[in-house]
Amino acid sequence: MSKKQATPLFNDFPPVSAKAWKQKIQYDLKGADYNTELLWTSREGIHVKPFYHREDLEETLPATGTITSWKIGQSMYAGNAKSANKRALKGLENGVEVLDFTIPDIEVKPEALLRGIDLEKIPVSFQFQFLSGSYITSLLKSVGKGTSNLQLNIDIIGNLARTGNWFHNLNKDLEELEVLLQTGADTILSIDTTLYENAGADMVQQLGYGLAHAHEYVQHLYDKGLLNKLGRVTFKVSVGGNYFFEIAKLRALRLLWKTLMEDYGLTADCHIIAEPSKRNKTLYDYNMNMVRTSAESMSAILGGAEVVFNHPYDKIYHKDNGFSSRIALNQLLILKEEAYFNSVHNPADGAYYIAFLTAQLAEKGLELFKLVEREGGFLRQLKNGTVQQKIKEAAIKQQKEFDQGNEVLVGTNKFVHGSDTMKADLELYPFVKTRSRKTLIVPIIESRLAEAMEQKRLNDE
């Protein structure tokens, strides 16, 4: 029997225009208003329709870069090098693929911290709570061949935005950065945009300010004749609960970075690491945090993050513990090994809705970036308080939506278990900590949507 030639499935169906789809929807609405019932506008001013068609895209979006695999990361505080090393080795046994250490001071011994970790196979990233070119250079020398797998994540501007101060001062910090760029390590610079999401910035602000933040480094290196030392730049991103928008946000970020690099005649891609947002996490009905972080991790993967870190469900009120940390790791393992989220290449490609959102976010993010540059650049706008004020305005608007019940956190402002008590379970203070200190600029402060509501419930227990 001869085999029949296979024909594409969709050849059997006539094409349907966007106009025909809309007419069918309006008929099914039985007189209800299409615009009122089915259209909505996002925080970013994007008008969202109930369906998307090829006709909605004026042109084909450029490729965002093929992500064929992603790695599972785990973060840990390394105040005690031996304890952190023990926890890291245990994590590697349980499926962790990328380690991330927060180093508080120069007393942490790299040899003790990295003992037994094969640095030629296991990527290791660092978050330094200080800036010392001599310490970091000695760390690089101590690991030898494994240097290519180290990510230093130096972000002096991010430290200024978060704390209100430089590590030392502007000139000293830049000098230390330039020293590190001469070491030959592959990944030195990091742009930490998690602060903007966790402080209440909308997605356009996260993209526009993130790109302007990065451009300060690129422009400085260009002016110094060191652009060839740029290497691979890491963007650290927080992923919130708006599932499809968050997928598009990461894709838009990659497009924006590619656009910036083309302006400088470079082809360097960015490296995106993602973690769940803190903004929407809750103290009461804390198990819902697992649902939130699972969805946020999915958005990160589908958006093209190279590394995904997860937060334990009890992170905001419990000290680090093996139980919740293992659950957080297992969430990522299930997505990778059982849900096969590592087996599909660019699954978001071909989705008109995500393509539309990507284009809109990239366009609006680029507009904000250009506005910042016209007004003197990101550093100037940080120093005069413009960035802080704009993010605060977005956060207040979002907080109002939450307080009115339009932005829902299940278990907190909808479907509340009124009998839940948490006062006896608090090991950490779960609210914004304020302390008087002298700063050069007003720092950007992270806060959660549910804080005021939770404080009232705690007082009423």
Phi, psi and omega per residue, in radians:
M1 nan 2.257 3.141
S2 -1.401 2.494 3.131
K3 -1.376 2.356 3.080
K4 -1.324 2.552 3.119
Q5 -1.179 2.250 3.118
A6 -1.214 2.392 3.112
T7 -2.079 2.518 3.124
P8 -0.988 2.393 -3.085
L9 -0.974 -0.740 -3.010
F10 -1.304 -0.097 3.037
N11 -1.158 -0.364 -3.121
D12 -1.413 -0.117 -3.076
F13 -2.154 2.385 3.109
P14 -1.258 2.582 3.089
P15 -1.137 2.589 3.139
V16 -2.085 2.246 -3.110
S17 -1.384 2.846 3.075
A18 -1.080 -0.641 3.129
K19 -1.084 -0.733 3.140
A20 -1.146 -0.699 3.089
W21 -1.063 -0.790 -3.107
K22 -1.123 -0.696 3.114
Q23 -1.093 -0.708 3.123
K24 -1.122 -0.732 3.133
I25 -1.125 -0.775 3.135
Q26 -1.088 -0.632 3.084
Y27 -1.126 -0.774 -3.105
D28 -1.220 -0.356 3.119
L29 -1.272 -0.230 3.057
K30 0.952 0.816 3.050
G31 1.697 -0.256 3.098
A32 -1.188 2.652 -3.067
D33 -1.362 2.144 -3.118
Y34 -1.020 -0.844 -3.064
N35 -1.148 -0.655 -3.114
T36 -1.328 -0.710 -3.013
E37 -1.437 -0.593 -2.914
L38 -2.096 -0.198 3.119
L39 -1.756 2.492 3.072
W40 -2.561 2.834 -3.097
T41 -2.103 2.288 -3.107
S42 -1.379 2.992 3.082
R43 -0.977 -0.526 -3.054
E44 -1.500 0.042 -3.133
G45 1.420 0.339 3.113
I46 -1.599 2.164 3.139
H47 -1.475 2.052 -3.016
V48 -1.832 2.309 3.141
K49 -1.782 2.914 -3.126
P50 -1.338 -0.278 3.103
F51 -2.641 2.772 3.124
Y52 -2.288 2.613 -3.003
H53 -2.370 2.818 3.096
R54 -0.920 -0.583 -3.107
E55 -1.130 -0.312 -3.136
D56 -1.322 -0.254 -3.129
L57 -1.814 2.015 -3.113
E58 -1.177 -0.555 3.118
E59 -2.615 2.803 3.142
T60 -1.273 2.279 3.121
L61 -1.188 2.484 3.043
P62 -1.126 2.730 -3.128
A63 -1.052 2.439 3.137
T64 -1.587 0.014 -3.103
G65 1.772 2.276 -3.086
T66 -1.456 2.090 3.059
I67 -1.821 1.890 -3.082
T68 -1.609 -0.268 3.122
S69 -2.740 2.792 3.077
W70 -2.398 2.727 -3.054
K71 -2.005 2.606 3.108
I72 -1.551 2.151 -3.139
G73 -1.894 2.803 3.033
Q74 -2.473 2.273 -3.141
S75 -1.747 2.552 3.087
M76 -2.664 2.564 3.105
Y77 -1.442 2.310 -3.031
A78 -1.955 0.759 3.067
G79 -1.092 -0.630 3.043
N80 -1.975 1.933 -3.008
A81 -1.068 -0.734 -3.101
K82 -1.150 -0.762 -3.141
S83 -1.137 -0.740 3.134
A84 -1.127 -0.674 3.118
N85 -1.125 -0.742 3.127
K86 -1.071 -0.759 3.135
R87 -1.166 -0.655 3.135
A88 -1.128 -0.781 -3.141
L89 -1.111 -0.651 3.086
K90 -1.139 -0.716 3.107
G91 -1.073 -0.729 3.120
L92 -1.090 -0.648 3.073
E93 -1.104 -0.560 -3.043
N94 -1.620 0.038 3.047
G95 2.081 -0.018 3.086
V96 -1.148 2.441 -3.109
E97 -2.031 -0.314 3.096
V98 -2.396 2.282 3.125
L99 -1.799 2.513 3.125
D100 -2.336 2.049 -3.107
F101 -1.911 2.313 2.975
T102 -1.653 2.045 -3.078
I103 -1.769 2.019 -3.055
P104 -1.401 -0.526 -3.058
D105 -2.808 3.076 -3.052
I106 -1.341 -0.066 3.122
E107 -1.333 -0.266 -3.140
V108 -1.278 2.155 -3.089
K109 -1.547 2.047 -3.120
P110 -1.013 -0.650 -3.106
E111 -1.083 -0.732 3.131
A112 -1.242 -0.650 -3.095
L113 -1.186 -0.653 -3.007
L114 -1.791 0.130 -3.091
R115 -1.065 2.242 3.083
G116 1.487 -0.033 -3.141
I117 -1.694 2.132 -3.135
D118 -1.349 1.697 -3.033
L119 -1.288 -0.184 3.049
E120 -1.431 -0.233 -3.126
K121 -2.062 -0.530 -3.036
I122 -1.869 2.010 3.039
P123 -1.159 2.413 3.126
V124 -2.277 2.273 3.080
S125 -2.053 2.721 -3.105
F126 -2.203 2.541 2.970
Q127 -2.088 1.861 -3.093
F128 -1.594 2.252 3.085
Q129 -1.591 0.284 3.087
F130 -2.640 3.017 3.107
L131 -2.312 1.929 3.137
S132 -2.440 1.858 3.134
G133 -1.060 -0.646 -3.117
S134 -1.174 -0.732 3.134
Y135 -1.120 -0.830 -3.075
I136 -1.198 -0.621 3.080
T137 -1.113 -0.724 3.110
S138 -1.163 -0.600 3.078
L139 -1.078 -0.792 -3.137
L140 -1.098 -0.699 3.136
K141 -1.165 -0.603 -3.083
S142 -1.211 -0.437 -3.095
V143 -1.634 -0.272 3.036
G144 1.059 -2.039 -3.020
K145 -1.117 -0.401 -3.080
G146 -1.406 0.126 -3.064
T147 -1.011 -0.616 -3.084
S148 -1.142 -0.294 3.141
N149 -1.752 0.194 3.136
L150 -1.784 2.404 3.034
Q151 -2.063 2.108 -3.042
L152 -1.533 -0.461 3.053
N153 0.966 0.858 3.097
I154 -1.418 2.176 -3.120
D155 -2.521 1.454 -3.075
I156 -1.215 -0.569 3.111
I157 -1.250 -0.664 3.076
G158 -1.061 -0.661 3.099
N159 -1.152 -0.691 3.090
L160 -1.070 -0.798 -3.114
A161 -1.130 -0.642 -3.063
R162 -1.390 -0.715 -3.023
T163 -1.820 -0.337 -3.070
G164 1.557 -0.042 -3.108
N165 -2.373 2.711 2.937
W166 -1.267 2.904 2.998
F167 -1.088 -0.847 3.084
H168 -2.077 -1.376 2.985
N169 -2.732 3.006 -3.039
L170 -0.985 -0.889 -3.070
N171 -1.145 -0.762 -3.141
K172 -1.125 -0.737 3.132
D173 -1.096 -0.736 3.125
L174 -1.149 -0.659 3.097
E175 -1.093 -0.769 3.117
E176 -1.092 -0.712 3.119
L177 -1.083 -0.759 -3.129
E178 -1.129 -0.634 3.068
V179 -1.063 -0.789 -3.112
L180 -1.166 -0.605 3.127
L181 -1.156 -0.333 3.122
Q182 -1.500 -0.093 -3.068
T183 -1.332 -0.339 -3.137
G184 1.571 -0.006 3.074
A185 -1.098 2.512 -3.026
D186 -1.198 -0.690 -3.034
T187 -2.213 1.839 -3.127
I188 -1.851 -0.922 -3.004
L189 -1.451 2.472 3.049
S190 -2.369 2.482 3.071
I191 -1.966 1.886 -3.077
D192 -1.592 1.724 3.117
T193 -1.620 0.006 -3.129
T194 -1.077 -0.546 -3.140
L195 -1.028 -0.695 -3.068
Y196 -1.204 -0.786 3.083
E197 -1.082 -0.810 -3.054
N198 -1.262 -0.287 3.070
A199 -1.613 -0.094 3.065
G200 1.880 0.164 3.101
A201 -1.147 2.552 3.025
D202 -1.389 3.078 -3.017
M203 -1.200 -0.602 3.090
V204 -1.110 -0.714 3.094
Q205 -1.147 -0.721 3.109
Q206 -1.034 -0.730 -3.125
L207 -1.294 -0.861 -3.094
G208 -1.138 -0.817 3.120
Y209 -1.223 -0.635 3.095
G210 -1.069 -0.745 3.135
L211 -1.210 -0.715 3.108
A212 -1.142 -0.671 3.050
H213 -0.997 -0.868 3.138
A214 -1.119 -0.664 -3.085
H215 -1.128 -0.482 3.076
E216 -1.027 -0.720 3.106
Y217 -1.215 -0.806 -3.107
V218 -1.049 -0.786 -3.125
Q219 -1.133 -0.697 3.127
H220 -1.099 -0.790 3.141
L221 -1.149 -0.639 3.088
Y222 -1.092 -0.799 -3.132
D223 -1.123 -0.560 -3.115
K224 -1.545 -0.039 -3.087
G225 1.269 0.431 -3.084
L226 -1.977 0.292 -3.056
L227 -1.077 -0.480 3.104
N228 -1.200 -0.195 3.110
K229 -1.648 0.063 -3.039
L230 -1.011 -0.782 -3.123
G231 1.163 -2.766 3.131
R232 -1.505 2.254 -3.133
V233 -1.764 2.356 3.126
T234 -1.753 2.350 2.954
F235 -1.888 2.174 3.062
K236 -1.750 2.148 -2.947
V237 -2.212 2.403 2.976
S238 -1.663 2.387 -3.083
V239 -1.943 2.155 -3.127
G240 -1.629 -2.859 -2.970
G241 -1.602 -0.039 3.131
N242 -1.471 1.542 -2.827
Y243 -0.861 -1.061 -3.057
F244 -1.244 -0.630 3.095
F245 -1.080 -0.679 -3.123
E246 -1.197 -0.644 3.030
I247 -1.018 -0.828 -3.121
A248 -1.150 -0.590 -3.127
K249 -1.053 -0.784 -3.136
L250 -1.182 -0.667 3.110
R251 -1.174 -0.669 3.105
A252 -1.154 -0.658 3.119
L253 -1.043 -0.758 -3.130
R254 -1.142 -0.677 3.100
L255 -1.126 -0.748 -3.129
L256 -1.130 -0.736 3.106
W257 -1.095 -0.738 3.118
K258 -1.072 -0.701 3.108
T259 -1.096 -0.765 3.124
L260 -1.107 -0.753 -3.136
M261 -1.114 -0.669 3.129
E262 -1.092 -0.589 3.108
D263 -1.134 -0.457 3.111
Y264 -1.752 0.134 3.126
G265 1.266 0.440 -3.127
L266 -1.975 2.787 3.138
T267 -2.087 0.188 -3.056
A268 -1.080 2.268 3.040
D269 -1.492 2.845 3.063
C270 -1.765 2.780 3.125
H271 -1.923 2.092 -3.066
I272 -1.862 2.158 2.978
I273 -1.996 2.437 -2.998
A274 -2.263 2.637 3.074
E275 -2.562 2.789 3.124
P276 -1.126 2.648 3.066
S277 -1.201 2.623 2.980
K278 -1.590 -0.331 -2.967
R279 -1.012 -0.658 -3.028
N280 -1.832 0.252 -3.130
K281 -1.516 2.614 -2.981
T282 -2.242 2.694 3.107
L283 -1.453 -0.833 3.098
Y284 -1.469 2.636 -3.064
D285 0.867 0.869 -2.988
Y286 -1.128 -0.360 3.114
N287 -1.125 -0.386 3.056
M288 -1.103 -0.383 3.100
N289 -1.090 -0.530 3.089
M290 -1.174 -0.681 3.085
V291 -1.106 -0.777 -3.119
R292 -1.106 -0.822 -3.091
T293 -1.203 -0.512 3.076
S294 -1.131 -0.825 3.132
A295 -1.139 -0.690 -3.136
E296 -1.177 -0.643 3.069
S297 -1.140 -0.670 3.079
M298 -1.084 -0.770 3.097
S299 -1.032 -0.745 -3.127
A300 -1.078 -0.763 -3.129
I301 -1.141 -0.858 -3.107
L302 -1.198 -0.434 3.097
G303 -1.373 -0.237 3.044
G304 1.830 0.382 3.076
A305 -1.184 2.445 3.097
E306 -1.375 -0.575 3.136
V307 -2.326 2.396 3.121
V308 -2.150 2.193 3.025
F309 -1.855 2.586 3.098
N310 -2.073 2.705 3.091
H311 -1.845 2.399 3.010
P312 -1.037 2.598 -3.072
Y313 -1.098 -0.418 -3.074
D314 -1.882 0.363 -3.028
K315 -1.025 -0.580 -3.019
I316 -1.365 -0.260 -3.083
Y317 -2.338 -0.130 3.115
H318 -2.035 2.576 2.958
K319 -1.188 2.839 3.110
D320 -0.916 2.315 3.094
N321 -2.541 2.664 -3.037
G322 -1.098 -0.608 -3.045
F323 -1.153 -1.005 -3.075
S324 -1.222 -0.537 3.090
S325 -1.143 -0.674 3.130
R326 -1.196 -0.662 3.086
I327 -1.095 -0.755 3.135
A328 -1.053 -0.724 3.096
L329 -1.162 -0.730 -3.123
N330 -1.102 -0.560 3.084
Q331 -1.016 -0.773 -3.139
L332 -1.245 -0.652 3.118
L333 -1.108 -0.695 3.116
I334 -1.123 -0.758 3.120
L335 -1.075 -0.646 -3.065
K336 -1.463 -0.802 -2.981
E337 -1.669 -0.443 -3.087
E338 -1.946 -0.573 3.082
A339 -1.619 -0.078 3.055
Y340 1.028 0.686 3.096
F341 -1.287 -0.052 3.076
N342 -1.812 0.122 -3.007
S343 -1.867 -0.116 -3.108
V344 -2.003 2.248 -3.136
H345 -1.504 2.141 3.094
N346 0.809 1.063 -3.085
P347 -1.100 -0.361 -3.135
A348 -1.396 -0.224 3.127
D349 -1.094 2.409 3.103
G350 1.593 -0.105 3.099
A351 -1.552 1.939 -3.060
Y352 -1.070 -0.640 -3.139
Y353 -1.071 -0.869 -3.120
I354 -1.168 -0.658 3.097
A355 -1.088 -0.724 3.112
F356 -1.107 -0.832 3.141
L357 -1.080 -0.715 3.117
T358 -1.034 -0.807 -3.134
A359 -1.104 -0.752 -3.128
Q360 -1.143 -0.808 -3.133
L361 -1.143 -0.719 3.120
A362 -1.109 -0.748 -3.134
E363 -1.125 -0.817 -3.122
K364 -1.213 -0.641 3.086
G365 -1.118 -0.691 3.117
L366 -1.166 -0.670 3.086
E367 -1.059 -0.779 3.123
L368 -1.132 -0.735 3.104
F369 -1.000 -0.802 -3.133
K370 -1.131 -0.652 3.095
L371 -1.098 -0.792 3.124
V372 -1.048 -0.771 -3.125
E373 -1.145 -0.679 3.118
R374 -1.111 -0.510 -3.097
E375 -1.671 0.314 2.998
G376 1.905 -0.075 3.103
G377 1.763 2.945 -3.020
F378 -1.132 -0.774 -3.113
L379 -1.065 -0.745 3.129
R380 -1.092 -0.718 -3.123
Q381 -1.252 -0.482 3.000
L382 -1.174 -0.787 -3.059
K383 -1.165 -0.607 3.135
N384 -1.594 0.040 3.014
G385 1.486 0.100 -3.108
T386 -1.132 -0.799 -3.124
V387 -1.061 -0.811 -3.122
Q388 -1.052 -0.738 -3.095
Q389 -1.181 -0.735 -3.128
K390 -1.146 -0.710 3.104
I391 -1.184 -0.675 3.114
K392 -1.091 -0.712 3.115
E393 -1.086 -0.747 3.113
A394 -1.136 -0.685 -3.132
A395 -1.159 -0.719 3.124
I396 -1.103 -0.723 3.119
K397 -1.099 -0.752 3.107
Q398 -1.161 -0.703 3.135
Q399 -1.073 -0.680 3.115
K400 -1.101 -0.732 3.109
E401 -1.086 -0.695 3.109
F402 -1.164 -0.804 -3.112
D403 -1.085 -0.554 3.124
Q404 -1.494 -0.050 3.115
G405 1.469 0.124 3.130
N406 -1.407 -0.501 2.988
E407 -1.838 2.043 -2.917
V408 -1.770 2.317 2.888
L409 -2.112 1.872 -3.068
V410 -1.050 2.322 -3.126
G411 1.593 -0.142 -3.116
T412 -2.100 -0.944 3.050
N413 -2.077 0.107 3.004
K414 -2.563 2.486 3.109
F415 0.923 0.978 -3.032
V416 -1.480 2.337 2.993
H417 -1.562 1.655 -3.018
G418 -1.130 -0.342 -3.105
S419 -1.491 -0.114 3.141
D420 -1.091 2.425 3.038
T421 -2.205 2.528 -3.087
M422 -2.327 -0.208 -3.002
K423 -0.972 -0.672 -3.083
A424 -1.352 -0.215 -3.069
D425 -1.697 -0.056 -3.034
L426 -1.342 2.056 3.008
E427 -1.793 -0.397 3.120
L428 -2.186 2.650 3.074
Y429 -1.332 2.039 -2.962
P430 -1.578 0.175 -3.047
F431 -2.063 2.993 3.137
V432 -1.018 2.254 3.104
K433 -1.719 2.198 3.116
T434 -2.032 2.309 3.062
R435 -2.509 2.501 -3.101
S436 -1.292 2.234 3.061
R437 -2.734 2.715 -3.126
K438 -1.459 2.205 3.141
T439 -2.306 2.694 3.099
L440 -1.268 -0.661 3.128
I441 -2.317 2.925 3.030
V442 -1.271 2.094 -3.134
P443 -1.267 2.733 3.025
I444 -1.499 2.174 -3.011
I445 -1.878 2.235 3.058
E446 -1.316 2.535 3.058
S447 -2.702 2.685 3.128
R448 -1.723 2.617 -3.127
L449 -1.078 -0.611 -2.970
A450 -1.549 0.044 -2.958
E451 -1.029 -0.884 -3.090
A452 -1.093 -0.724 3.138
M453 -1.128 -0.692 -3.129
E454 -1.216 -0.677 3.124
Q455 -1.088 -0.679 3.101
K456 -1.127 -0.761 -3.122
R457 -1.131 -0.700 3.121
L458 -1.098 -0.718 3.132
N459 -1.152 -0.499 -3.097
D460 -1.510 -0.182 -3.114
E461 -1.124 nan nan
